[in-house]
Amino acid sequence: MKIASRRDYMLSLESVAMTDIVLNMFIFFFISFSLLYTFTKHQGIKVALPTAENAVLYDENITVFITPDNEIFTEGKKVQIDELGGILKERLSRIEDSQKRIVVLKSDEKVNLGLAVKVMDVAKQAQAEGVVISTVKEENVRK
């Protein structure tokens, strides 16, 4: 007579492999999004440009941004007004053609006018041939 042994099937799922996959995906997305933020935050300077009927596009060799919080940015870096002259002079000295020595000022509509005038004065002292305030055509603005 054959005695049947008791068979207990123990079902055990190894969750280590799944946990490893989920953690790897988390690390991948965490690093990817932090790198994406790092490389795009300088180009995300939010400025609401003033509107004009006759807006003209200029070749933007040198651009200075003034944010609504009266912060000055150039080359993607925040600078102080006293540092701006040296930066602009160095950038303008690298430009051969005098027609291209134009500094484009992109400032918010609600920016302090005195600060905008100071930036224009600093640009002229740095040997800029012209300072242009950037605008947007009225027809391109959402109403």
ROSE-4610 file (N, C-alpha, C; in Angstrom, 1 decimal, always signed):
// ROSE-4610
residu = [M/M/M/K/K/K/I/I/I/A/A/A/S/S/S/R/R/R/R/R/R/D/D/D/Y/Y/Y/M/M/M/L/L/L/S/S/S/L/L/L/E/E/E/S/S/S/V/V/V/A/A/A/M/M/M/T/T/T/D/D/D/I/I/I/V/V/V/L/L/L/N/N/N/M/M/M/F/F/F/I/I/I/F/F/F/F/F/F/F/F/F/I/I/I/S/S/S/F/F/F/S/S/S/L/L/L/L/L/L/Y/Y/Y/T/T/T/F/F/F/T/T/T/K/K/K/H/H/H/Q/Q/Q/G/G/G/I/I/I/K/K/K/V/V/V/A/A/A/L/L/L/P/P/P/T/T/T/A/A/A/E/E/E/N/N/N/A/A/A/V/V/V/L/L/L/Y/Y/Y/D/D/D/E/E/E/N/N/N/I/I/I/T/T/T/V/V/V/F/F/F/I/I/I/T/T/T/P/P/P/D/D/D/N/N/N/E/E/E/I/I/I/F/F/F/T/T/T/E/E/E/G/G/G/K/K/K/K/K/K/V/V/V/Q/Q/Q/I/I/I/D/D/D/E/E/E/L/L/L/G/G/G/G/G/G/I/I/I/L/L/L/K/K/K/E/E/E/R/R/R/L/L/L/S/S/S/R/R/R/I/I/I/E/E/E/D/D/D/S/S/S/Q/Q/Q/K/K/K/R/R/R/I/I/I/V/V/V/V/V/V/L/L/L/K/K/K/S/S/S/D/D/D/E/E/E/K/K/K/V/V/V/N/N/N/L/L/L/G/G/G/L/L/L/A/A/A/V/V/V/K/K/K/V/V/V/M/M/M/D/D/D/V/V/V/A/A/A/K/K/K/Q/Q/Q/A/A/A/Q/Q/Q/A/A/A/E/E/E/G/G/G/V/V/V/V/V/V/I/I/I/S/S/S/T/T/T/V/V/V/K/K/K/E/E/E/E/E/E/N/N/N/V/V/V/R/R/R/K/K/K]
num = [1/1/1/2/2/2/3/3/3/4/4/4/5/5/5/6/6/6/7/7/7/8/8/8/9/9/9/10/10/10/11/11/11/12/12/12/13/13/13/14/14/14/15/15/15/16/16/16/17/17/17/18/18/18/19/19/19/20/20/20/21/21/21/22/22/22/23/23/23/24/24/24/25/25/25/26/26/26/27/27/27/28/28/28/29/29/29/30/30/30/31/31/31/32/32/32/33/33/33/34/34/34/35/35/35/36/36/36/37/37/37/38/38/38/39/39/39/40/40/40/41/41/41/42/42/42/43/43/43/44/44/44/45/45/45/46/46/46/47/47/47/48/48/48/49/49/49/50/50/50/51/51/51/52/52/52/53/53/53/54/54/54/55/55/55/56/56/56/57/57/57/58/58/58/59/59/59/60/60/60/61/61/61/62/62/62/63/63/63/64/64/64/65/65/65/66/66/66/67/67/67/68/68/68/69/69/69/70/70/70/71/71/71/72/72/72/73/73/73/74/74/74/75/75/75/76/76/76/77/77/77/78/78/78/79/79/79/80/80/80/81/81/81/82/82/82/83/83/83/84/84/84/85/85/85/86/86/86/87/87/87/88/88/88/89/89/89/90/90/90/91/91/91/92/92/92/93/93/93/94/94/94/95/95/95/96/96/96/97/97/97/98/98/98/99/99/99/100/100/100/101/101/101/102/102/102/103/103/103/104/104/104/105/105/105/106/106/106/107/107/107/108/108/108/109/109/109/110/110/110/111/111/111/112/112/112/113/113/113/114/114/114/115/115/115/116/116/116/117/117/117/118/118/118/119/119/119/120/120/120/121/121/121/122/122/122/123/123/123/124/124/124/125/125/125/126/126/126/127/127/127/128/128/128/129/129/129/130/130/130/131/131/131/132/132/132/133/133/133/134/134/134/135/135/135/136/136/136/137/137/137/138/138/138/139/139/139/140/140/140/141/141/141/142/142/142/143/143/143]
x = [+0.8/+0.0/+0.9/+0.5/+1.3/+0.6/+1.4/+0.8/+1.2/+0.1/+0.3/+0.9/+1.9/+2.5/+1.7/+1.7/+1.0/+1.8/+1.1/+1.8/+1.2/+2.1/+1.7/+2.4/+1.6/+2.2/+2.3/+3.5/+3.7/+3.9/+3.0/+3.1/+3.8/+5.0/+5.7/+6.1/+5.8/+6.2/+7.4/+8.4/+9.6/+9.3/+9.2/+8.9/+10.2/+11.3/+12.6/+12.8/+12.5/+12.8/+11.9/+10.6/+9.7/+10.1/+10.5/+10.9/+12.1/+13.0/+14.3/+13.9/+13.0/+12.6/+11.9/+11.1/+10.4/+11.3/+12.2/+13.2/+14.1/+14.5/+15.4/+14.6/+13.3/+12.5/+12.4/+12.2/+12.1/+13.4/+14.5/+15.8/+16.0/+15.7/+15.8/+15.0/+13.7/+12.9/+13.2/+13.7/+14.1/+15.3/+16.3/+17.5/+17.1/+16.3/+16.0/+15.3/+14.3/+13.5/+14.4/+15.3/+16.1/+17.1/+17.6/+18.5/+17.7/+16.5/+15.7/+15.4/+15.1/+14.9/+16.2/+17.3/+18.6/+18.9/+18.8/+19.2/+18.2/+17.0/+16.0/+15.6/+16.0/+15.6/+16.1/+17.3/+17.8/+17.1/+16.5/+15.8/+14.3/+14.0/+12.6/+12.4/+13.1/+12.9/+11.6/+10.7/+9.3/+9.3/+9.1/+9.0/+7.8/+6.9/+5.7/+6.2/+6.5/+7.0/+5.9/+6.3/+5.2/+4.8/+3.7/+3.2/+3.4/+3.5/+3.6/+3.1/+2.6/+2.1/+3.2/+4.4/+5.5/+6.7/+6.5/+7.7/+8.6/+9.9/+11.0/+11.8/+12.2/+13.1/+14.5/+15.3/+16.7/+17.5/+18.7/+19.6/+20.1/+19.7/+20.0/+21.3/+22.4/+23.7/+23.8/+23.4/+23.5/+22.1/+21.6/+20.2/+20.3/+19.7/+19.6/+18.1/+17.8/+16.4/+16.2/+15.1/+14.7/+13.4/+13.3/+12.1/+11.2/+9.9/+9.0/+9.5/+10.4/+10.9/+12.2/+12.4/+13.6/+14.9/+15.0/+16.2/+16.8/+18.1/+18.7/+19.4/+19.1/+19.7/+20.4/+21.6/+22.2/+23.0/+23.0/+23.6/+23.1/+21.9/+21.2/+21.6/+22.4/+22.8/+22.3/+21.9/+21.5/+22.7/+22.7/+23.8/+23.3/+24.2/+23.9/+24.2/+23.7/+23.8/+25.3/+26.1/+27.5/+28.3/+27.9/+28.6/+28.3/+27.1/+26.6/+27.6/+28.1/+29.0/+30.2/+30.9/+32.0/+31.6/+30.5/+30.1/+29.7/+29.0/+28.6/+29.9/+30.8/+32.0/+32.8/+32.9/+33.6/+32.9/+31.6/+30.9/+30.9/+30.8/+30.8/+32.2/+33.3/+34.6/+34.9/+34.1/+34.3/+33.5/+32.7/+31.9/+32.7/+32.9/+33.7/+32.9/+31.7/+30.9/+30.2/+30.4/+29.8/+28.3/+27.7/+26.3/+25.6/+26.4/+25.9/+26.1/+26.7/+26.9/+25.7/+24.6/+23.3/+22.9/+22.6/+22.1/+20.6/+20.0/+18.5/+18.0/+17.2/+16.7/+15.3/+15.1/+13.8/+13.3/+12.4/+11.9/+10.4/+10.0/+8.5/+7.9/+6.6/+5.9/+5.8/+5.8/+5.7/+7.0/+8.1/+9.4/+9.6/+10.5/+10.8/+11.6/+11.0/+11.6/+13.0/+13.3/+14.6/+15.6/+15.3/+16.2/+16.5/+15.5/+15.6/+16.6/+16.4/+17.3/+18.7/+18.9/+20.3/+20.9/+20.1/+20.7/+21.1/+20.2/+20.6/+21.8/+22.0/+23.1/+24.4/+24.3/+25.4/+25.8/+24.8/+25.1/+25.8/+25.4/+26.1/+27.5/+27.7/+29.1/+30.0/+29.4/+30.1/+30.4/+30.2/+30.4/+29.4/+28.2/+27.2/+26.8/+26.6/+26.2/+24.8/+24.0/+22.6/+22.0/+20.9/+20.2/+18.7/+18.2/+16.8/+15.9/+14.8/+13.8/+12.9/+12.9/+12.2/+10.7/+9.9/+8.4/+7.8/+6.5/+5.8/+4.7/+4.5/+3.5/+2.1/+1.3/-0.1/-0.9/-0.7/-1.5/-1.1/+0.1/+0.6/+0.2/-0.3/-0.7/-2.1/-2.3/-3.6/-4.5/-5.7/-6.6/-7.6]
y = [-1.1/+0.0/+1.2/+2.1/+3.3/+4.4/+5.1/+6.2/+7.5/+8.2/+9.5/+10.5/+11.2/+12.2/+13.5/+14.2/+15.5/+16.5/+17.0/+18.0/+19.4/+20.2/+21.6/+22.4/+23.1/+23.9/+25.3/+25.8/+27.1/+28.1/+28.9/+29.9/+31.1/+31.4/+32.6/+33.4/+34.6/+35.5/+36.3/+36.2/+37.0/+38.4/+39.3/+40.7/+41.5/+40.9/+41.6/+42.1/+41.3/+41.7/+42.8/+42.8/+43.9/+45.2/+45.1/+46.2/+46.8/+46.0/+46.5/+47.3/+46.8/+47.4/+48.8/+48.8/+50.0/+51.1/+50.7/+51.6/+52.2/+51.3/+51.8/+52.7/+52.5/+53.4/+54.8/+54.7/+55.9/+56.8/+56.1/+56.8/+57.4/+56.6/+57.1/+58.4/+58.4/+59.5/+60.7/+60.4/+61.5/+62.2/+61.5/+62.1/+62.8/+62.2/+62.8/+64.1/+64.2/+65.4/+66.5/+66.1/+67.1/+67.7/+66.8/+67.4/+68.2/+67.8/+68.6/+70.0/+70.1/+71.3/+72.2/+71.5/+72.2/+72.9/+72.2/+72.7/+73.7/+73.7/+74.6/+75.8/+75.8/+76.9/+78.3/+78.4/+79.6/+80.2/+79.3/+79.8/+80.1/+79.9/+80.1/+81.4/+82.5/+83.8/+84.3/+84.5/+85.0/+86.5/+87.0/+88.4/+88.7/+89.6/+89.9/+91.2/+91.0/+92.1/+93.1/+94.4/+95.4/+95.2/+95.6/+95.4/+96.7/+96.6/+97.7/+97.3/+98.3/+98.0/+97.6/+98.3/+98.1/+97.5/+96.3/+95.6/+95.1/+95.2/+94.8/+93.8/+92.7/+91.7/+92.1/+91.9/+92.2/+91.0/+90.9/+89.8/+90.0/+89.0/+89.2/+88.5/+89.3/+88.8/+88.9/+90.0/+90.2/+90.6/+89.9/+90.1/+90.3/+91.3/+91.6/+91.5/+90.7/+90.5/+91.3/+91.9/+92.5/+91.9/+91.2/+90.5/+91.4/+91.0/+91.9/+92.2/+91.3/+91.5/+92.4/+93.1/+94.0/+93.2/+92.0/+91.2/+91.3/+91.4/+91.5/+90.2/+89.7/+88.4/+88.7/+88.1/+88.1/+86.8/+86.2/+84.9/+83.8/+84.0/+83.0/+83.1/+84.1/+84.3/+85.6/+85.5/+86.7/+87.6/+88.8/+89.7/+91.0/+91.7/+92.9/+94.1/+95.2/+96.3/+96.7/+96.6/+97.0/+96.0/+94.8/+93.7/+93.7/+94.3/+94.2/+94.9/+96.1/+96.8/+96.0/+95.3/+94.5/+93.3/+92.7/+91.6/+92.1/+93.2/+93.7/+94.2/+94.8/+95.3/+94.1/+93.0/+91.8/+91.2/+91.1/+90.5/+91.3/+92.7/+93.6/+93.6/+93.4/+93.4/+92.2/+91.2/+90.0/+90.1/+91.1/+91.3/+92.2/+91.7/+92.4/+93.5/+93.2/+94.1/+95.1/+96.4/+97.4/+97.4/+96.9/+96.9/+95.9/+94.9/+93.9/+94.2/+95.3/+95.7/+96.3/+95.6/+96.1/+95.2/+95.9/+95.2/+95.2/+94.0/+93.9/+93.8/+94.7/+94.8/+94.2/+93.1/+92.4/+92.6/+93.5/+93.8/+93.6/+93.3/+93.2/+94.6/+94.6/+95.9/+96.7/+96.0/+96.6/+96.8/+96.8/+97.0/+98.4/+98.6/+100.0/+100.7/+101.8/+102.5/+103.0/+103.4/+103.9/+102.8/+101.5/+100.4/+100.2/+100.3/+100.1/+101.1/+102.4/+103.5/+103.2/+102.7/+102.4/+101.3/+100.3/+99.2/+99.8/+100.6/+101.2/+102.1/+102.8/+103.7/+102.8/+101.7/+100.8/+100.2/+99.9/+99.3/+100.4/+101.6/+102.6/+102.9/+102.8/+103.0/+101.8/+100.7/+99.5/+99.5/+100.6/+100.8/+100.1/+99.9/+99.4/+100.4/+100.0/+100.9/+101.4/+100.5/+100.8/+99.9/+100.4/+99.6/+99.6/+98.4/+98.2/+97.6/+98.2/+97.5/+96.6/+95.4/+94.3/+94.5/+94.3/+94.4/+93.2/+93.0/+92.0/+92.7/+92.2/+92.8/+92.6/+93.6/+93.5/+92.4/+92.0/+90.9/+89.6/+89.5/+88.2/+88.0/+89.0/+88.9/+88.3/+87.4/+86.8/+87.9/+88.0/+88.9/+88.3]
z = [+0.0/+0.0/+0.0/-0.9/-1.0/-0.2/+0.6/+1.4/+0.6/+0.4/-0.3/+0.7/+0.3/+1.2/+1.0/+2.0/+2.0/+1.2/+0.2/-0.6/-0.4/+0.2/+0.4/-0.7/-1.5/-2.5/-1.8/-1.7/-1.1/-2.3/-2.4/-3.5/-2.9/-3.5/-3.0/-4.2/-4.3/-5.4/-4.9/-5.7/-5.4/-5.9/-4.9/-5.2/-5.4/-5.1/-5.2/-6.6/-7.6/-9.0/-9.4/-9.0/-9.4/-8.6/-7.4/-6.6/-7.2/-7.7/-8.3/-9.6/-10.4/-11.6/-11.3/-10.4/-10.0/-9.5/-8.7/-8.1/-9.2/-10.1/-11.3/-12.1/-12.4/-13.2/-12.4/-11.1/-10.3/-10.4/-10.3/-10.3/-11.7/-12.8/-14.1/-14.4/-14.0/-14.2/-13.3/-12.1/-11.2/-11.8/-12.3/-12.8/-14.2/-15.0/-16.3/-16.1/-15.2/-15.0/-14.4/-13.5/-12.8/-13.8/-14.7/-15.8/-16.8/-17.1/-18.0/-17.4/-16.1/-15.5/-15.4/-15.2/-15.1/-16.4/-17.5/-18.8/-19.4/-19.0/-19.6/-18.7/-17.5/-16.6/-17.0/-17.7/-18.1/-19.3/-20.2/-21.3/-21.0/-19.7/-19.3/-18.7/-19.0/-18.4/-19.0/-18.1/-18.5/-18.5/-19.7/-19.9/-20.8/-20.4/-21.2/-22.0/-23.3/-24.1/-24.4/-24.5/-24.9/-26.4/-26.7/-28.1/-28.9/-30.2/-31.1/-32.4/-33.2/-34.5/-35.5/-35.4/-36.3/-35.6/-35.1/-34.5/-35.6/-35.3/-36.3/-35.6/-36.4/-35.9/-36.1/-35.0/-35.1/-34.9/-35.5/-35.2/-33.8/-33.0/-31.5/-31.2/-31.3/-30.8/-29.3/-28.8/-27.3/-26.9/-25.9/-25.4/-23.9/-23.4/-21.9/-21.6/-20.6/-20.1/-18.8/-18.6/-17.3/-16.9/-15.9/-15.4/-14.7/-14.5/-13.7/-12.3/-11.8/-10.4/-10.5/-11.6/-11.8/-11.7/-12.1/-12.1/-13.6/-13.7/-15.0/-15.3/-16.6/-17.0/-18.4/-18.6/-19.9/-20.0/-21.2/-21.4/-20.4/-20.0/-19.2/-17.7/-17.4/-16.0/-15.4/-14.1/-13.4/-13.1/-13.5/-13.2/-12.5/-11.9/-11.2/-12.2/-12.0/-13.0/-13.1/-12.0/-12.1/-12.8/-12.9/-13.6/-15.1/-15.4/-16.8/-17.8/-17.4/-18.3/-18.8/-17.9/-18.2/-19.1/-18.8/-19.7/-21.1/-21.2/-22.5/-23.3/-22.6/-23.3/-23.8/-23.1/-23.5/-24.7/-24.6/-25.7/-27.0/-26.8/-28.0/-28.6/-27.9/-28.4/-29.4/-29.2/-30.0/-31.4/-31.5/-32.7/-33.7/-34.9/-35.9/-36.6/-37.0/-37.8/-36.9/-37.2/-36.3/-36.4/-37.5/-37.7/-36.7/-36.3/-35.4/-33.9/-33.6/-32.2/-31.6/-31.7/-31.2/-29.9/-28.9/-27.7/-27.7/-27.6/-27.6/-26.2/-25.8/-24.4/-24.4/-23.7/-23.6/-22.2/-22.0/-20.6/-20.6/-19.4/-19.2/-19.3/-19.6/-19.8/-18.5/-17.4/-16.1/-15.3/-16.1/-15.4/-15.1/-14.1/-13.7/-14.8/-15.3/-16.4/-16.1/-14.8/-14.5/-14.6/-14.3/-14.5/-16.0/-16.8/-18.2/-18.8/-18.4/-18.8/-18.4/-17.1/-16.6/-17.5/-17.8/-18.7/-20.1/-20.6/-21.9/-21.8/-20.7/-20.5/-20.4/-19.7/-19.5/-20.9/-21.7/-23.0/-23.9/-23.8/-24.6/-24.1/-22.8/-22.3/-22.7/-22.9/-23.3/-24.8/-25.5/-27.0/-27.9/-27.4/-28.3/-29.3/-30.6/-31.6/-31.5/-30.9/-30.7/-29.6/-29.0/-28.0/-28.5/-28.6/-29.2/-28.1/-27.9/-27.0/-27.8/-27.4/-28.2/-27.9/-28.9/-28.8/-29.6/-29.4/-30.1/-31.0/-32.2/-33.0/-32.4/-32.5/-31.9/-32.4/-33.6/-34.2/-33.7/-33.1/-32.6/-31.1/-30.5/-29.1/-29.0/-28.1/-27.9/-27.2/-27.6/-27.0/-26.1]
